[in-house]
Amino acid sequence: MTMLSFRVDDDEAADAQRWAERLGVDRSELLREALHRHLVRLRAEDEIEAWTNLPLMRDEAGFGEIADWGPAEDWSDWADATG
């Protein structure tokens, strides 16, 4: 594990300490979790951008056509068949 060190405003440091105490965790754990969640969000945004910039292959686009078919059969009349 690597140690990171950075400066924050005094108010933010106090808020982090209050939240850590309120949640019953160490301040380091609170900050690790916050960083982890932020990095996950950034990765997801990066993947979304890559996905929107990369057109679907022909075989991938076929799944959309199949989804448009809807259910293969209407089984709603079987709802009372279970007894």
Order of alpha helices (4+ residues) and beta strands (2+ residues): alpha-alpha-alpha
